[in-house]
Amino acid sequence: MFSWKKKFNISGGEKSSDSKSESKQKSPKLTSKKSSDSTPTSNEQNKHGSQPVEPVSSASRVSNNAENDNKAPNGIPTHSKSTEETSDHPNNIGMSGLSISSSNNQSDDPTIDAKPEQPQSGSSGILTLKIYSGDGFALPFPLVYNPQLLTRLLNSSADKQPSSKIQELNSLMENLRLSDQLEDSNSIPGHIATKFVPSTIMLPGSKNLNPLIYFTVEFDNTAATIQPESGTMDHPVFNKISTFDVTRKMKNLRIDVFCRIPSILLSQSLINNAGNDPTLQKVINNQDVHLLSFDLPLNLQDYTLNSVRLFNHKWVQLGENGSRLNITVDYKPSVNKKLSIDDFELLKVIGKGSFGKVMQVKKKDTQKIYALKALRKAYIVNNSEIVHTLAERTVLARIDCPFIVPLKFSFQSKEKLYLVLALINGGELFYHLQREGRFSLSRSRFYTAELLIALESLHAMNIVYRDLKPENILLDYQGHIALCDFGLCKLDMKKDDKTATFCGTPEYLAPELLIGHGYTRVVDWWTLGVLLYEMLTGLPPYYDNDVPKMYKKILQDPLRFPDGFDEDAKDLLIKLLNRDPAKRLGANGSSEIKKHPFFSQLSWKRLILKGYIPPYKPSVEGNLDTSNFDAEFTSERPVDSVVNDYLSESVQKQFGGWTYVGNEQLDSTQ
Ligand SMILES: Nc1ncnc2c1ncn2[C@@H]1O[C@H](COP(=O)(O)OP(=O)(O)OP(=O)(O)O)[C@@H](O)[C@H]1O
């Protein structure tokens, strides 16, 4: 993040980011790569079960995952073979209403999906937003009245404010003083200060403009940062265009306004009296302050077949305090052409999974930045993971939850499958938890609540997630949750349906899963409890370096809490971590958990609308910023490796229906 302290050479250390915690390493998950949803045999258990699963670094996860697959806990009874998840064939997936085609209409070219897809106009499109200028933005705190400092600031503005501005401010302050309207003669009230402070400045020695006010525009979890090119904070001039790929019928375009005020612009008395004021604390720590949010209504489903101008040079009121924005918004449907890797510029490697890598990419036509997950078909086939892989694509395309990373497109080549996802670049929750050791009560509550909504929306579609852990939870640029990695989801799991597959990640496994007598969707509420416990204390409740010992603890040990543990949190955890799934909180639906006193201060309606400002905003400088990803990945050259795997036509057929350019969501409304 840009550091004001460095630029203005202010003493006082910045918050250390390298405070290493003693928390655990990344944990390999027990995706049964050999027979992912089948159950390990007793032989396999004897062979592998006694070996502890060593913690691995994220970089070594791939190989470790493969090695540790299907390691059943020592001494844990053999599972009966799962009947419903043993076949690779997509038709055996058992997904009511979730169609994965295994069409007979095969083309010779496997890059063309088995399901013949006619180009359809109107099912996807491009949204273009032009932002011209804004008006009426005020600061919720005063700035120091220091003419010397303000002169320097004005001189470094993009449009070199004339010195007359300072004279104007001086006489205004004089008048305010005389009329007794100033609380503090050394401070300029926030709504007046913005009329003089430039919207963007060029600091000495820097070639870049640094915005003091900026906007983020978010559509379907893809965000663009809009910075002013000139003007004052009160009246910023943008003249910027941003385009968004539309593959879902989103109702709104979300606009958030932030300011980035250098702390030297606060008066010393304000700093001294800041106390726990969260806004002032942010400024003092050189963090961006969220000023306001606004949902611009689009109602795209009404326009999916035609080009339409939704707003024409319109001044849109953003808040009740009179701030407004002059914009034009156009929607243009596009003919759904098949995508290929050539439609993307590969920018950075940002992660690695079991079957391939995840890269930050730029879509060449709209210039939008996405995450592209490339999966090698041969690996998927050899590890009998076709069912899970197709399920992941289906879940991602169908789900519409603000806290789940949305799928924008999917396509395939002869050798690989590709998923194009919204790029979520605030870092894994794992990364933040490692750095900070544990989270505060309110921060843990916020993440737990957003995750609860994510799991609830999956359960509403009869999907069990099964793999909740900090490594699969990403933070977006604002600090909201985005759940990723749906490779272990189980579809078509109605309320009391049972499955017996042994999978997940050791420290998060529910007791009923370990016992192997089958489990229901209620396992997800156990993992939510484990995660809340880990966020509050730094480690999962039954953690042990030795995996078989950890399994024993999960089954037998009492739940212990550190001294001074919050009573509501304790009560919720005791209820979520009930070993009897029938008595576990959530067994009768998520509303039981939502009603718990731990969440009593929270409006779920507001939370679902992303209406709460996240307690922590990751340091993210726009979509290109990859600083929250492991340097081990980002330093790698981003290439789509050439592979020469041969797959028979019948195998290729099983990947039919993979391609997604937005039809599923929009078609259903037509
Ligand atoms: N949409 C995204 N935006 C940003 N980063 C992402 C996104 N999706 C995945 N990543 C990064 O890539 C990593 C690997 O992705 P993911 O977990 O989906 O792969 P996987 O093959 O399913 O992994 P696993 O081996 O755990 O199953 C994630 O941990 C995350 O850091």
The ligand as a Gaussian input file, in Angstrom:
#p B3LYP/6-31G(d) Opt

LIG

0 1
 N      -11.015000     -16.288000      -7.733000
 C       -9.816000     -16.248000      -7.184000
 N       -9.225000     -15.071000      -6.942000
 C       -7.994000     -15.037000      -6.387000
 N       -7.282000     -16.111000      -6.029000
 C       -7.817000     -17.308000      -6.239000
 C       -9.111000     -17.455000      -6.825000
 N       -9.388000     -18.776000      -6.906000
 C       -8.316000     -19.410000      -6.389000
 N       -7.365000     -18.549000      -5.992000
 C       -6.063000     -18.844000      -5.370000
 O       -5.558000     -20.051000      -5.916000
 C       -5.429000     -21.038000      -4.884000
 C       -5.777000     -22.414000      -5.445000
 O       -7.123000     -22.375000      -5.896000
 P       -8.150000     -23.530000      -5.545000
 O       -8.105000     -23.784000      -4.071000
 O       -9.455000     -23.190000      -6.140000
 O       -7.483000     -24.692000      -6.351000
 P       -7.687000     -26.223000      -6.148000
 O       -7.027000     -26.949000      -7.264000
 O       -9.135000     -26.517000      -5.969000
 O       -6.907000     -26.399000      -4.819000
 P       -6.891000     -27.641000      -3.880000
 O       -5.687000     -28.400000      -4.221000
 O       -6.857000     -27.031000      -2.489000
 O       -8.152000     -28.357000      -4.164000
 C       -6.361000     -20.570000      -3.767000
 O       -5.950000     -21.035000      -2.516000
 C       -6.263000     -19.054000      -3.879000
 O       -5.145000     -18.565000      -3.195000

